């Protein structure tokens, strides 16, 4: 569930914040340069990042002034004003002291806060952060001023599009659902003109002279291939903050909720608690549903690209509504279908039938396959394992409007009232043995 959004008063400005988590450690999180603390929870990988932080900490996070649900401001905010916003949130939630976690651009704000208010700072964590945004002879890891200006000039025209995903989250660049969410996230976070204004402000950030004044325990985490903030930035921060621990992780995503989220949180948890929790169970039993639109190529020819895209969007909205209704978890879209998991096979069957009937009203026929088995949970929210392949092969045997299940699924729903018909014994490509399949009579 999304935590309740509340407001803290920083001078005359209202700062939107949320508080969540069951852990004993107070932690304040400053998200990147543009944020929306409610819509962030709609992305499963972002929610996972936050939930993991909340598993060992009592977390307060907020939209900085001028962004998200916080008040818009007429003038560019200064780092000093943003520090005031941290203090306002800490007062509102009752944190006398807290660890401060600065993500990307918020790292500058967090570092300055730790140096200025060591009595309020238990620890400092910097992820994907920088000391300076423009290249100089003694700071060659940042973009040149001309490169930065070209990027800013493109912001107003392209703000809210999917163009930035390839740079900020290359591992997700081909995930249409993620790219669509990210574009919406940007539009909800700031307007095009505000994005340009904030980018201009960030261009002139330079906290190099502040770093030697930081005397709180500090962790610097950076991904080696970060395409937005080069790894030299993280190395510089760690070298110039006395006693800082530096952790360099593999990967080229800049966004902390893209790629291996757990690797980042593992480092933060161990740094703050002294203990690295065992990873969450990475193999679970689940009922796996795979759906596929029948004769999609013919539909594209019939409707044209624009008409097909509109119909596919309606299809996706319909499927997601039914998944929510039956407690299904969307794993990913598969072109013109969905991969989802359920914690109960009866719910999965009823959801598959409900999806079939609902999209039929749109003039679409689907087929669906279900199998219950152990699947591997991947770090990016995807799933893998033989059971996923079985579900896919079962679905491939189905015809238009058919929901076909493995014998495992049938055996687990005994007494549910769901009726089946024999669908024969089949070989499934790449899967050993012969499999008895059943057709749902609904």
ChimeraX attribute file (.defattr): number of C-alpha atoms within 10 A of each C-alpha:
attribute: neighborCount
match mode: 1-to-1
recipient: residues
	/A:1	5
	/A:2	13
	/A:3	13
	/A:4	10
	/A:5	15
	/A:6	17
	/A:7	18
	/A:8	21
	/A:9	16
	/A:10	18
	/A:11	11
	/A:12	7
	/A:13	16
	/A:14	21
	/A:15	27
	/A:16	25
	/A:17	24
	/A:18	19
	/A:19	18
	/A:20	18
	/A:21	20
	/A:22	13
	/A:23	14
	/A:24	13
	/A:25	19
	/A:26	22
	/A:27	29
	/A:28	26
	/A:29	23
	/A:30	25
	/A:31	21
	/A:32	19
	/A:33	19
	/A:34	24
	/A:35	24
	/A:36	23
	/A:37	23
	/A:38	20
	/A:39	19
	/A:40	18
	/A:41	18
	/A:42	13
	/A:43	15
	/A:44	17
	/A:45	22
	/A:46	17
	/A:47	17
	/A:48	18
	/A:49	19
	/A:50	21
	/A:51	17
	/A:52	17
	/A:53	23
	/A:54	21
	/A:55	15
	/A:56	20
	/A:57	22
	/A:58	19
	/A:59	25
	/A:60	24
	/A:61	23
	/A:62	29
	/A:63	27
	/A:64	29
	/A:65	22
	/A:66	26
	/A:67	26
	/A:68	25
	/A:69	24
	/A:70	23
	/A:71	17
	/A:72	17
	/A:73	12
	/A:74	8
	/A:75	10
	/A:76	15
	/A:77	15
	/A:78	13
	/A:79	18
	/A:80	12
	/A:81	16
	/A:82	20
	/A:83	20
	/A:84	16
	/A:85	24
	/A:86	25
	/A:87	19
	/A:88	19
	/A:89	25
	/A:90	21
	/A:91	14
	/A:92	15
	/A:93	16
	/A:94	10
	/A:95	18
	/A:96	13
	/A:97	19
	/A:98	21
	/A:99	25
	/A:100	28
	/A:101	26
	/A:102	24
	/A:103	25
	/A:104	23
	/A:105	25
	/A:106	26
	/A:107	27
	/A:108	24
	/A:109	24
	/A:110	27
	/A:111	29
	/A:112	21
	/A:113	23
	/A:114	27
	/A:115	18
	/A:116	16
	/A:117	16
	/A:118	17
	/A:119	12
	/A:120	17
	/A:121	22
	/A:122	20
	/A:123	20
	/A:124	29
	/A:125	26
	/A:126	28
	/A:127	25
	/A:128	27
	/A:129	28
	/A:130	28
	/A:131	23
	/A:132	22
	/A:133	23
	/A:134	20
	/A:135	15
	/A:136	13
	/A:137	6
	/A:138	6
	/A:139	16
	/A:140	13
	/A:141	20
	/A:142	21
	/A:143	19
	/A:144	13
	/A:145	15
	/A:146	10
	/A:147	12
	/A:148	17
	/A:149	15
	/A:150	10
	/A:151	13
	/A:152	18
	/A:153	11
	/A:154	11
	/A:155	18
	/A:156	16
	/A:157	11
	/A:158	12
	/A:159	20
	/A:160	22
	/A:161	16
	/A:162	18
	/A:163	14
	/A:164	18
	/A:165	22
	/A:166	15
	/A:167	17
	/A:168	20
	/A:169	25
	/A:170	20
	/A:171	17
	/A:172	17
	/A:173	17
	/A:174	12
	/A:175	15
	/A:176	15
	/A:177	14
	/A:178	20
	/A:179	20
	/A:180	14
	/A:181	15
	/A:182	22
	/A:183	18
	/A:184	16
	/A:185	22
	/A:186	22
	/A:187	18
	/A:188	18
	/A:189	25
	/A:190	23
	/A:191	19
	/A:192	17
	/A:193	13
	/A:194	20
	/A:195	23
	/A:196	19
	/A:197	18
	/A:198	20
	/A:199	19
	/A:200	15
	/A:201	14
	/A:202	20
	/A:203	17
	/A:204	12
	/A:205	18
	/A:206	14
	/A:207	16
	/A:208	17
	/A:209	9
	/A:210	17
	/A:211	21
	/A:212	13
	/A:213	17
	/A:214	22
	/A:215	17
	/A:216	21
	/A:217	19
	/A:218	27
	/A:219	23
	/A:220	27
	/A:221	25
	/A:222	29
	/A:223	23
	/A:224	20
	/A:225	16
	/A:226	22
	/A:227	17
	/A:228	18
	/A:229	26
	/A:230	22
	/A:231	23
	/A:232	16
	/A:233	20
	/A:234	25
	/A:235	18
	/A:236	18
	/A:237	26
	/A:238	20
	/A:239	15
	/A:240	17
	/A:241	22
	/A:242	16
	/A:243	14
	/A:244	19
	/A:245	15
	/A:246	18
	/A:247	17
	/A:248	15
	/A:249	17
	/A:250	13
	/A:251	18
	/A:252	23
	/A:253	27
	/A:254	27
	/A:255	22
	/A:256	25
	/A:257	20
	/A:258	22
	/A:259	22
	/A:260	20
	/A:261	20
	/A:262	19
	/A:263	14
	/A:264	20
	/A:265	18
	/A:266	17
	/A:267	20
	/A:268	23
	/A:269	18
	/A:270	12
	/A:271	18
	/A:272	21
	/A:273	13
	/A:274	10
	/A:275	12
	/A:276	14
	/A:277	13
	/A:278	7
	/A:279	9
	/A:280	9
	/A:281	8
	/A:282	11
	/A:283	14
	/A:284	13
	/A:285	15
	/A:286	21
	/A:287	27
	/A:288	32
	/A:289	31
	/A:290	26
	/A:291	26
	/A:292	23
	/A:293	22
	/A:294	18
	/A:295	12
	/A:296	16
	/A:297	10
	/A:298	10
	/A:299	17
	/A:300	16
	/A:301	11
	/A:302	11
	/A:303	13
	/A:304	11
	/A:305	12
	/A:306	10
	/A:307	13
	/A:308	17
	/A:309	13
	/A:310	11
	/A:311	19
	/A:312	20
	/A:313	12
	/A:314	14
	/A:315	22
	/A:316	16
	/A:317	13
	/A:318	17
	/A:319	23
	/A:320	18
	/A:321	14
	/A:322	18
	/A:323	22
	/A:324	12
	/A:325	12
	/A:326	20
	/A:327	15
	/A:328	23
	/A:329	17
	/A:330	19
	/A:331	17
	/A:332	17
	/A:333	17
	/A:334	13
	/A:335	11
	/A:336	15
	/A:337	20
	/A:338	19
	/A:339	21
	/A:340	23
	/A:341	25
	/A:342	22
	/A:343	17
	/A:344	19
	/A:345	24
	/A:346	20
	/A:347	18
	/A:348	26
	/A:349	27
	/A:350	17
	/A:351	22
	/A:352	28
	/A:353	20
	/A:354	19
	/A:355	22
	/A:356	24
	/A:357	16
	/A:358	18
	/A:359	20
	/A:360	14
	/A:361	9
	/A:362	13
	/A:363	10
	/A:364	20
	/A:365	20
	/A:366	24
	/A:367	24
	/A:368	30
	/A:369	27
	/A:370	33
	/A:371	30
	/A:372	27
	/A:373	18
	/A:374	17
	/A:375	20
	/A:376	18
	/A:377	16
	/A:378	12
	/A:379	16
	/A:380	18
	/A:381	16
	/A:382	14
	/A:383	21
	/A:384	13
	/A:385	13
	/A:386	14
	/A:387	22
	/A:388	25
	/A:389	18
	/A:390	23
	/A:391	26
	/A:392	23
	/A:393	21
	/A:394	28
	/A:395	24
	/A:396	18
	/A:397	18
	/A:398	22
	/A:399	14
	/A:400	15
	/A:401	17
	/A:402	21
	/A:403	28
	/A:404	31
	/A:405	29
	/A:406	21
	/A:407	17
	/A:408	17
	/A:409	23
	/A:410	24
	/A:411	10
	/A:412	13
	/A:413	16
	/A:414	11
	/A:415	8
	/A:416	9
	/A:417	8
	/A:418	14
	/A:419	14
	/A:420	15
	/A:421	11
	/A:422	12
	/A:423	16
	/A:424	10
	/A:425	12
	/A:426	14
	/A:427	13
	/A:428	18
	/A:429	13
	/A:430	10
	/A:431	13
	/A:432	8
	/A:433	9
	/A:434	10
	/A:435	17
	/A:436	15
	/A:437	25
	/A:438	22
	/A:439	19
	/A:440	19
	/A:441	12
	/A:442	13
